[in-house]
Amino acid sequence: MKRGGRQAGTPNKVTAEMREILQNVLAESLADDIRALTPAERLRLLKYIIPTPAEKEINEYQQPIIIQVPTNL
């Protein structure tokens, strides 16, 4: 039988605090690094940020738009 300590599923406060500190440091460093890039280099990084559409989605956009104009006007 377990006595004392934290209950199962209770997050560790130290781990949570360390993750938050690391996340803040990395976010600041990453923002500085991105600002230092040229616009062309930033555009090349977009493929890692914006998901690329699946082939099915691409084919849907490539379908021709057919507009029927009534001839009895």
N, CA, C and O atoms as a CHARMM CRD file, in Angstrom:
* protein
*
  292
    1    1 MET  N      0.84200  -1.18100   0.00000 PROA 1      0.00000
    2    1 MET  CA     0.00000   0.00000   0.00000 PROA 1      0.00000
    3    1 MET  C      0.88200   1.23500   0.00000 PROA 1      0.00000
    4    1 MET  O      1.83400   1.33300   0.77400 PROA 1      0.00000
    5    2 LYS  N      0.56400   2.15400  -0.85400 PROA 2      0.00000
    6    2 LYS  CA     1.34800   3.37900  -0.99200 PROA 2      0.00000
    7    2 LYS  C      0.92400   4.39700   0.06100 PROA 2      0.00000
    8    2 LYS  O     -0.26400   4.60000   0.31200 PROA 2      0.00000
    9    3 ARG  N      1.93000   5.03300   0.67300 PROA 3      0.00000
   10    3 ARG  CA     1.61700   6.05100   1.68700 PROA 3      0.00000
   11    3 ARG  C      2.28000   7.36400   1.29700 PROA 3      0.00000
   12    3 ARG  O      3.45800   7.38600   0.93800 PROA 3      0.00000
   13    4 GLY  N      1.53700   8.44600   1.36500 PROA 4      0.00000
   14    4 GLY  CA     2.09900   9.76300   1.10700 PROA 4      0.00000
   15    4 GLY  C      2.43900   9.98700  -0.35400 PROA 4      0.00000
   16    4 GLY  O      2.09600   9.17700  -1.21400 PROA 4      0.00000
   17    5 GLY  N      3.10500  11.07400  -0.62200 PROA 5      0.00000
   18    5 GLY  CA     3.46500  11.40900  -1.99900 PROA 5      0.00000
   19    5 GLY  C      2.26600  11.95700  -2.75300 PROA 5      0.00000
   20    5 GLY  O      1.18100  12.11200  -2.19200 PROA 5      0.00000
   21    6 ARG  N      2.46700  12.24400  -4.00500 PROA 6      0.00000
   22    6 ARG  CA     1.33800  12.77400  -4.76300 PROA 6      0.00000
   23    6 ARG  C      0.53500  11.63100  -5.36800 PROA 6      0.00000
   24    6 ARG  O      1.03900  10.52900  -5.58500 PROA 6      0.00000
   25    7 GLN  N     -0.70600  11.92700  -5.62800 PROA 7      0.00000
   26    7 GLN  CA    -1.58800  10.91900  -6.20000 PROA 7      0.00000
   27    7 GLN  C     -1.24300  10.70500  -7.67000 PROA 7      0.00000
   28    7 GLN  O     -0.66800  11.58100  -8.31700 PROA 7      0.00000
   29    8 ALA  N     -1.59300   9.55400  -8.18100 PROA 8      0.00000
   30    8 ALA  CA    -1.34200   9.24000  -9.58000 PROA 8      0.00000
   31    8 ALA  C     -2.07200  10.24800 -10.46900 PROA 8      0.00000
   32    8 ALA  O     -3.24000  10.56500 -10.24200 PROA 8      0.00000
   33    9 GLY  N     -1.36700  10.74100 -11.47500 PROA 9      0.00000
   34    9 GLY  CA    -1.96900  11.69800 -12.39600 PROA 9      0.00000
   35    9 GLY  C     -1.75800  13.15200 -12.01900 PROA 9      0.00000
   36    9 GLY  O     -2.06800  14.04000 -12.81300 PROA 9      0.00000
   37   10 THR  N     -1.23800  13.41700 -10.83200 PROA 10     0.00000
   38   10 THR  CA    -0.97700  14.78800 -10.41100 PROA 10     0.00000
   39   10 THR  C      0.29700  15.26600 -11.09500 PROA 10     0.00000
   40   10 THR  O      1.34100  14.62600 -10.96800 PROA 10     0.00000
   41   11 PRO  N      0.22700  16.40400 -11.83400 PROA 11     0.00000
   42   11 PRO  CA     1.42900  16.87000 -12.53700 PROA 11     0.00000
   43   11 PRO  C      2.51600  17.32700 -11.56500 PROA 11     0.00000
   44   11 PRO  O      2.22300  17.84200 -10.48600 PROA 11     0.00000
   45   12 ASN  N      3.75800  17.13300 -11.95900 PROA 12     0.00000
   46   12 ASN  CA     4.89600  17.56200 -11.17400 PROA 12     0.00000
   47   12 ASN  C      5.08800  19.06500 -11.37800 PROA 12     0.00000
   48   12 ASN  O      5.26800  19.50900 -12.51200 PROA 12     0.00000
   49   13 LYS  N      5.05200  19.85300 -10.30700 PROA 13     0.00000
   50   13 LYS  CA     5.14500  21.31600 -10.41000 PROA 13     0.00000
   51   13 LYS  C      6.48700  21.77100 -10.95900 PROA 13     0.00000
   52   13 LYS  O      6.54400  22.70300 -11.76200 PROA 13     0.00000
   53   14 VAL  N      7.56800  21.12600 -10.53600 PROA 14     0.00000
   54   14 VAL  CA     8.90300  21.52000 -10.99700 PROA 14     0.00000
   55   14 VAL  C      9.03900  21.27700 -12.49900 PROA 14     0.00000
   56   14 VAL  O      9.56900  22.12000 -13.22300 PROA 14     0.00000
   57   15 THR  N      8.56400  20.13800 -12.95900 PROA 15     0.00000
   58   15 THR  CA     8.63200  19.82300 -14.38400 PROA 15     0.00000
   59   15 THR  C      7.81900  20.82800 -15.18600 PROA 15     0.00000
   60   15 THR  O      8.27000  21.29400 -16.23200 PROA 15     0.00000
   61   16 ALA  N      6.63400  21.16400 -14.71100 PROA 16     0.00000
   62   16 ALA  CA     5.78400  22.12400 -15.41300 PROA 16     0.00000
   63   16 ALA  C      6.45100  23.50100 -15.46800 PROA 16     0.00000
   64   16 ALA  O      6.40700  24.17200 -16.50000 PROA 16     0.00000
   65   17 GLU  N      7.06300  23.91900 -14.36700 PROA 17     0.00000
   66   17 GLU  CA     7.74200  25.21900 -14.33200 PROA 17     0.00000
   67   17 GLU  C      8.93400  25.23100 -15.28600 PROA 17     0.00000
   68   17 GLU  O      9.15300  26.21400 -15.99400 PROA 17     0.00000
   69   18 MET  N      9.71000  24.13800 -15.30700 PROA 18     0.00000
   70   18 MET  CA    10.87700  24.06600 -16.19400 PROA 18     0.00000
   71   18 MET  C     10.44400  24.08600 -17.65900 PROA 18     0.00000
   72   18 MET  O     11.09000  24.73100 -18.48500 PROA 18     0.00000
   73   19 ARG  N      9.36800  23.39500 -17.98600 PROA 19     0.00000
   74   19 ARG  CA     8.86700  23.40100 -19.36400 PROA 19     0.00000
   75   19 ARG  C      8.45600  24.80700 -19.77400 PROA 19     0.00000
   76   19 ARG  O      8.73900  25.24100 -20.89100 PROA 19     0.00000
   77   20 GLU  N      7.79000  25.51600 -18.87300 PROA 20     0.00000
   78   20 GLU  CA     7.36000  26.88100 -19.18700 PROA 20     0.00000
   79   20 GLU  C      8.55800  27.80500 -19.40000 PROA 20     0.00000
   80   20 GLU  O      8.55800  28.61300 -20.32900 PROA 20     0.00000
   81   21 ILE  N      9.57400  27.69400 -18.55100 PROA 21     0.00000
   82   21 ILE  CA    10.78000  28.51900 -18.67900 PROA 21     0.00000
   83   21 ILE  C     11.48300  28.22200 -20.00300 PROA 21     0.00000
   84   21 ILE  O     11.86100  29.14400 -20.72600 PROA 21     0.00000
   85   22 LEU  N     11.65800  26.94600 -20.32000 PROA 22     0.00000
   86   22 LEU  CA    12.31200  26.56600 -21.58100 PROA 22     0.00000
   87   22 LEU  C     11.51100  27.02800 -22.78900 PROA 22     0.00000
   88   22 LEU  O     12.07600  27.47900 -23.78600 PROA 22     0.00000
   89   23 GLN  N     10.19300  26.91300 -22.69200 PROA 23     0.00000
   90   23 GLN  CA     9.33900  27.35100 -23.79600 PROA 23     0.00000
   91   23 GLN  C      9.49400  28.85200 -24.02200 PROA 23     0.00000
   92   23 GLN  O      9.57100  29.28800 -25.17100 PROA 23     0.00000
   93   24 ASN  N      9.54100  29.64600 -22.97000 PROA 24     0.00000
   94   24 ASN  CA     9.70000  31.09000 -23.10400 PROA 24     0.00000
   95   24 ASN  C     11.06400  31.45700 -23.69800 PROA 24     0.00000
   96   24 ASN  O     11.15400  32.32600 -24.56500 PROA 24     0.00000
   97   25 VAL  N     12.11600  30.79600 -23.22900 PROA 25     0.00000
   98   25 VAL  CA    13.46200  31.07000 -23.74500 PROA 25     0.00000
   99   25 VAL  C     13.54400  30.70900 -25.22900 PROA 25     0.00000
  100   25 VAL  O     14.06700  31.48200 -26.03200 PROA 25     0.00000
  101   26 LEU  N     13.03400  29.54800 -25.58400 PROA 26     0.00000
  102   26 LEU  CA    13.07500  29.11900 -26.97500 PROA 26     0.00000
  103   26 LEU  C     12.22800  30.01000 -27.86900 PROA 26     0.00000
  104   26 LEU  O     12.61100  30.28800 -29.00500 PROA 26     0.00000
  105   27 ALA  N     11.08100  30.46100 -27.37400 PROA 27     0.00000
  106   27 ALA  CA    10.20900  31.33200 -28.16400 PROA 27     0.00000
  107   27 ALA  C     10.90500  32.66000 -28.46400 PROA 27     0.00000
  108   27 ALA  O     10.84100  33.15600 -29.58900 PROA 27     0.00000
  109   28 GLU  N     11.56500  33.23200 -27.46300 PROA 28     0.00000
  110   28 GLU  CA    12.28900  34.49300 -27.66900 PROA 28     0.00000
  111   28 GLU  C     13.45100  34.30300 -28.63800 PROA 28     0.00000
  112   28 GLU  O     13.65800  35.12000 -29.53500 PROA 28     0.00000
  113   29 SER  N     14.20400  33.22800 -28.45600 PROA 29     0.00000
  114   29 SER  CA    15.35000  32.96000 -29.31900 PROA 29     0.00000
  115   29 SER  C     14.89500  32.69800 -30.74300 PROA 29     0.00000
  116   29 SER  O     15.50500  33.19300 -31.69000 PROA 29     0.00000
  117   30 LEU  N     13.83300  31.92900 -30.90200 PROA 30     0.00000
  118   30 LEU  CA    13.31900  31.61900 -32.23200 PROA 30     0.00000
  119   30 LEU  C     12.80400  32.87600 -32.92900 PROA 30     0.00000
  120   30 LEU  O     13.02300  33.05400 -34.12700 PROA 30     0.00000
  121   31 ALA  N     12.12600  33.74200 -32.19100 PROA 31     0.00000
  122   31 ALA  CA    11.63000  34.99400 -32.77400 PROA 31     0.00000
  123   31 ALA  C     12.78900  35.85400 -33.26600 PROA 31     0.00000
  124   31 ALA  O     12.70600  36.44500 -34.34300 PROA 31     0.00000
  125   32 ASP  N     13.85700  35.92800 -32.49700 PROA 32     0.00000
  126   32 ASP  CA    15.03600  36.69800 -32.92200 PROA 32     0.00000
  127   32 ASP  C     15.66700  36.08900 -34.17900 PROA 32     0.00000
  128   32 ASP  O     16.07000  36.80300 -35.09700 PROA 32     0.00000
  129   33 ASP  N     15.74100  34.76000 -34.19800 PROA 33     0.00000
  130   33 ASP  CA    16.32100  34.08700 -35.36300 PROA 33     0.00000
  131   33 ASP  C     15.47900  34.32200 -36.61600 PROA 33     0.00000
  132   33 ASP  O     16.02500  34.53800 -37.69700 PROA 33     0.00000
  133   34 ILE  N     14.17600  34.28300 -36.47900 PROA 34     0.00000
  134   34 ILE  CA    13.29400  34.49900 -37.63300 PROA 34     0.00000
  135   34 ILE  C     13.40700  35.93700 -38.12900 PROA 34     0.00000
  136   34 ILE  O     13.40700  36.17800 -39.33600 PROA 34     0.00000
  137   35 ARG  N     13.50400  36.88900 -37.21000 PROA 35     0.00000
  138   35 ARG  CA    13.66400  38.29700 -37.61700 PROA 35     0.00000
  139   35 ARG  C     14.96400  38.50400 -38.39600 PROA 35     0.00000
  140   35 ARG  O     15.03700  39.38400 -39.25400 PROA 35     0.00000
  141   36 ALA  N     15.97400  37.71200 -38.10600 PROA 36     0.00000
  142   36 ALA  CA    17.27100  37.85400 -38.76900 PROA 36     0.00000
  143   36 ALA  C     17.27700  37.27000 -40.18400 PROA 36     0.00000
  144   36 ALA  O     18.20200  37.52600 -40.95500 PROA 36     0.00000
  145   37 LEU  N     16.25800  36.49300 -40.52600 PROA 37     0.00000
  146   37 LEU  CA    16.19500  35.88400 -41.85600 PROA 37     0.00000
  147   37 LEU  C     15.76700  36.90000 -42.91200 PROA 37     0.00000
  148   37 LEU  O     15.10000  37.88900 -42.61100 PROA 37     0.00000
  149   38 THR  N     16.15900  36.63700 -44.13000 PROA 38     0.00000
  150   38 THR  CA    15.69100  37.46600 -45.24800 PROA 38     0.00000
  151   38 THR  C     14.26000  37.03900 -45.57900 PROA 38     0.00000
  152   38 THR  O     13.84700  35.93600 -45.22100 PROA 38     0.00000
  153   39 PRO  N     13.50200  37.89800 -46.25700 PROA 39     0.00000
  154   39 PRO  CA    12.13200  37.50200 -46.62800 PROA 39     0.00000
  155   39 PRO  C     12.08600  36.20000 -47.43400 PROA 39     0.00000
  156   39 PRO  O     11.17600  35.39400 -47.24000 PROA 39     0.00000
  157   40 ALA  N     13.03700  35.98600 -48.32200 PROA 40     0.00000
  158   40 ALA  CA    13.06600  34.75100 -49.11200 PROA 40     0.00000
  159   40 ALA  C     13.26800  33.52300 -48.21900 PROA 40     0.00000
  160   40 ALA  O     12.64900  32.48200 -48.43900 PROA 40     0.00000
  161   41 GLU  N     14.12400  33.65000 -47.22500 PROA 41     0.00000
  162   41 GLU  CA    14.35200  32.53900 -46.30500 PROA 41     0.00000
  163   41 GLU  C     13.11500  32.25900 -45.46400 PROA 41     0.00000
  164   41 GLU  O     12.81600  31.10200 -45.16800 PROA 41     0.00000
  165   42 ARG  N     12.39900  33.30000 -45.08000 PROA 42     0.00000
  166   42 ARG  CA    11.15900  33.12300 -44.32500 PROA 42     0.00000
  167   42 ARG  C     10.11700  32.39200 -45.15700 PROA 42     0.00000
  168   42 ARG  O      9.39300  31.53800 -44.64500 PROA 42     0.00000
  169   43 LEU  N     10.04200  32.72900 -46.44300 PROA 43     0.00000
  170   43 LEU  CA     9.08000  32.06400 -47.32500 PROA 43     0.00000
  171   43 LEU  C      9.38000  30.57500 -47.44600 PROA 43     0.00000
  172   43 LEU  O      8.46100  29.75800 -47.51200 PROA 43     0.00000
  173   44 ARG  N     10.64900  30.22500 -47.47400 PROA 44     0.00000
  174   44 ARG  CA    11.01900  28.81200 -47.56300 PROA 44     0.00000
  175   44 ARG  C     10.60800  28.04500 -46.31100 PROA 44     0.00000
  176   44 ARG  O     10.38000  26.83700 -46.37200 PROA 44     0.00000
  177   45 LEU  N     10.51200  28.73200 -45.18400 PROA 45     0.00000
  178   45 LEU  CA    10.10700  28.07200 -43.94100 PROA 45     0.00000
  179   45 LEU  C      8.60500  27.83300 -43.87000 PROA 45     0.00000
  180   45 LEU  O      8.14800  27.03700 -43.04900 PROA 45     0.00000
  181   46 LEU  N      7.83300  28.50400 -44.71000 PROA 46     0.00000
  182   46 LEU  CA     6.37600  28.36100 -44.66200 PROA 46     0.00000
  183   46 LEU  C      5.92300  26.92600 -44.86600 PROA 46     0.00000
  184   46 LEU  O      4.90500  26.51800 -44.30600 PROA 46     0.00000
  185   47 LYS  N      6.65400  26.15500 -45.65300 PROA 47     0.00000
  186   47 LYS  CA     6.23800  24.78100 -45.89600 PROA 47     0.00000
  187   47 LYS  C      6.24300  23.94500 -44.61400 PROA 47     0.00000
  188   47 LYS  O      5.59300  22.90100 -44.54900 PROA 47     0.00000
  189   48 TYR  N      6.97400  24.40300 -43.59900 PROA 48     0.00000
  190   48 TYR  CA     6.98700  23.69700 -42.32600 PROA 48     0.00000
  191   48 TYR  C      5.91200  24.20800 -41.37200 PROA 48     0.00000
  192   48 TYR  O      5.65200  23.59200 -40.33800 PROA 48     0.00000
  193   49 ILE  N      5.29500  25.32600 -41.71500 PROA 49     0.00000
  194   49 ILE  CA     4.29100  25.93500 -40.84800 PROA 49     0.00000
  195   49 ILE  C      2.88500  25.70400 -41.37800 PROA 49     0.00000
  196   49 ILE  O      1.98500  25.31600 -40.63300 PROA 49     0.00000
  197   50 ILE  N      2.70300  25.94600 -42.68000 PROA 50     0.00000
  198   50 ILE  CA     1.40000  25.80300 -43.30800 PROA 50     0.00000
  199   50 ILE  C      1.31800  24.41500 -43.92400 PROA 50     0.00000
  200   50 ILE  O      2.18100  24.04500 -44.72000 PROA 50     0.00000
  201   51 PRO  N      0.29900  23.64200 -43.57200 PROA 51     0.00000
  202   51 PRO  CA     0.21100  22.29200 -44.13300 PROA 51     0.00000
  203   51 PRO  C     -0.04300  22.32900 -45.63300 PROA 51     0.00000
  204   51 PRO  O     -0.77900  23.18100 -46.13200 PROA 51     0.00000
  205   52 THR  N      0.57000  21.40200 -46.33500 PROA 52     0.00000
  206   52 THR  CA     0.35400  21.32700 -47.77800 PROA 52     0.00000
  207   52 THR  C     -0.93900  20.55400 -48.02700 PROA 52     0.00000
  208   52 THR  O     -1.22100  19.58100 -47.32800 PROA 52     0.00000
  209   53 PRO  N     -1.71900  20.97600 -49.00900 PROA 53     0.00000
  210   53 PRO  CA    -2.98600  20.28500 -49.25900 PROA 53     0.00000
  211   53 PRO  C     -2.74300  18.88600 -49.82600 PROA 53     0.00000
  212   53 PRO  O     -1.75000  18.63800 -50.51000 PROA 53     0.00000
  213   54 ALA  N     -3.65800  17.99700 -49.52900 PROA 54     0.00000
  214   54 ALA  CA    -3.57400  16.64400 -50.07000 PROA 54     0.00000
  215   54 ALA  C     -3.85700  16.69100 -51.56400 PROA 54     0.00000
  216   54 ALA  O     -4.43300  17.65900 -52.06100 PROA 54     0.00000
  217   55 GLU  N     -3.45400  15.65000 -52.27800 PROA 55     0.00000
  218   55 GLU  CA    -3.62300  15.63400 -53.72400 PROA 55     0.00000
  219   55 GLU  C     -5.09700  15.75600 -54.10900 PROA 55     0.00000
  220   55 GLU  O     -5.42700  16.36900 -55.12400 PROA 55     0.00000
  221   56 LYS  N     -5.96600  15.18400 -53.31300 PROA 56     0.00000
  222   56 LYS  CA    -7.40000  15.26900 -53.59600 PROA 56     0.00000
  223   56 LYS  C     -7.86500  16.72400 -53.55200 PROA 56     0.00000
  224   56 LYS  O     -8.63000  17.16300 -54.41000 PROA 56     0.00000
  225   57 GLU  N     -7.40400  17.45900 -52.55900 PROA 57     0.00000
  226   57 GLU  CA    -7.77500  18.86800 -52.44500 PROA 57     0.00000
  227   57 GLU  C     -7.25000  19.66900 -53.62900 PROA 57     0.00000
  228   57 GLU  O     -7.94400  20.55700 -54.12600 PROA 57     0.00000
  229   58 ILE  N     -6.05000  19.37500 -54.08300 PROA 58     0.00000
  230   58 ILE  CA    -5.46600  20.08900 -55.21500 PROA 58     0.00000
  231   58 ILE  C     -6.30800  19.83600 -56.46200 PROA 58     0.00000
  232   58 ILE  O     -6.60000  20.76700 -57.21300 PROA 58     0.00000
  233   59 ASN  N     -6.70000  18.57900 -56.68500 PROA 59     0.00000
  234   59 ASN  CA    -7.50000  18.24500 -57.86000 PROA 59     0.00000
  235   59 ASN  C     -8.85900  18.93400 -57.83500 PROA 59     0.00000
  236   59 ASN  O     -9.37100  19.31700 -58.88700 PROA 59     0.00000
  237   60 GLU  N     -9.44700  19.09800 -56.66400 PROA 60     0.00000
  238   60 GLU  CA   -10.73800  19.77400 -56.56900 PROA 60     0.00000
  239   60 GLU  C    -10.62300  21.22600 -57.01700 PROA 60     0.00000
  240   60 GLU  O    -11.53500  21.74800 -57.65800 PROA 60     0.00000
  241   61 TYR  N     -9.53000  21.87600 -56.69500 PROA 61     0.00000
  242   61 TYR  CA    -9.34500  23.27300 -57.07500 PROA 61     0.00000
  243   61 TYR  C     -9.02000  23.41500 -58.56400 PROA 61     0.00000
  244   61 TYR  O     -9.23800  24.48300 -59.13600 PROA 61     0.00000
  245   62 GLN  N     -8.51300  22.37800 -59.18900 PROA 62     0.00000
  246   62 GLN  CA    -8.12100  22.46200 -60.58600 PROA 62     0.00000
  247   62 GLN  C     -9.26300  22.14400 -61.54100 PROA 62     0.00000
  248   62 GLN  O     -9.10200  22.24700 -62.75700 PROA 62     0.00000
  249   63 GLN  N    -10.41600  21.75900 -61.00200 PROA 63     0.00000
  250   63 GLN  CA   -11.55300  21.46400 -61.86500 PROA 63     0.00000
  251   63 GLN  C    -12.02400  22.75300 -62.53400 PROA 63     0.00000
  252   63 GLN  O    -12.08400  23.79800 -61.88600 PROA 63     0.00000
  253   64 PRO  N    -12.35600  22.69400 -63.81000 PROA 64     0.00000
  254   64 PRO  CA   -12.81800  23.90400 -64.50000 PROA 64     0.00000
  255   64 PRO  C    -14.19100  24.33400 -63.98900 PROA 64     0.00000
  256   64 PRO  O    -15.01900  23.50600 -63.60500 PROA 64     0.00000
  257   65 ILE  N    -14.40600  25.61900 -63.99300 PROA 65     0.00000
  258   65 ILE  CA   -15.69600  26.17100 -63.60600 PROA 65     0.00000
  259   65 ILE  C    -16.49100  26.39100 -64.88200 PROA 65     0.00000
  260   65 ILE  O    -16.05900  27.12500 -65.77100 PROA 65     0.00000
  261   66 ILE  N    -17.64500  25.75900 -64.97100 PROA 66     0.00000
  262   66 ILE  CA   -18.47700  25.87900 -66.16500 PROA 66     0.00000
  263   66 ILE  C    -19.69700  26.72100 -65.81800 PROA 66     0.00000
  264   66 ILE  O    -20.46000  26.39200 -64.90900 PROA 66     0.00000
  265   67 ILE  N    -19.86300  27.79600 -66.54800 PROA 67     0.00000
  266   67 ILE  CA   -21.01300  28.67300 -66.35300 PROA 67     0.00000
  267   67 ILE  C    -21.87500  28.58700 -67.59600 PROA 67     0.00000
  268   67 ILE  O    -21.42100  28.87100 -68.70500 PROA 67     0.00000
  269   68 GLN  N    -23.11400  28.19500 -67.40200 PROA 68     0.00000
  270   68 GLN  CA   -24.04200  28.09600 -68.53000 PROA 68     0.00000
  271   68 GLN  C    -24.85800  29.37000 -68.61800 PROA 68     0.00000
  272   68 GLN  O    -25.52400  29.77500 -67.66500 PROA 68     0.00000
  273   69 VAL  N    -24.79300  29.98000 -69.76400 PROA 69     0.00000
  274   69 VAL  CA   -25.55100  31.21500 -70.00600 PROA 69     0.00000
  275   69 VAL  C    -26.78000  30.84400 -70.84100 PROA 69     0.00000
  276   69 VAL  O    -26.64700  30.23300 -71.90200 PROA 69     0.00000
  277   70 PRO  N    -27.95500  31.20600 -70.37400 PROA 70     0.00000
  278   70 PRO  CA   -29.15900  30.88200 -71.13400 PROA 70     0.00000
  279   70 PRO  C    -29.14700  31.63900 -72.47300 PROA 70     0.00000
  280   70 PRO  O    -28.77500  32.81100 -72.53400 PROA 70     0.00000
  281   71 THR  N    -29.55500  30.95300 -73.52400 PROA 71     0.00000
  282   71 THR  CA   -29.51800  31.56100 -74.86000 PROA 71     0.00000
  283   71 THR  C    -30.84900  32.23800 -75.20800 PROA 71     0.00000
  284   71 THR  O    -30.93500  32.89800 -76.24400 PROA 71     0.00000
  285   72 ASN  N    -31.85300  32.09900 -74.40400 PROA 72     0.00000
  286   72 ASN  CA   -33.15300  32.66000 -74.72600 PROA 72     0.00000
  287   72 ASN  C    -33.41900  33.99700 -74.01000 PROA 72     0.00000
  288   72 ASN  O    -34.54800  34.25900 -73.59700 PROA 72     0.00000
  289   73 LEU  N    -32.43600  34.80100 -73.86900 PROA 73     0.00000
  290   73 LEU  CA   -32.62900  36.10900 -73.21000 PROA 73     0.00000
  291   73 LEU  C    -33.14800  37.12900 -74.13400 PROA 73     0.00000
  292   73 LEU  O    -33.36200  38.27300 -73.73400 PROA 73     0.00000
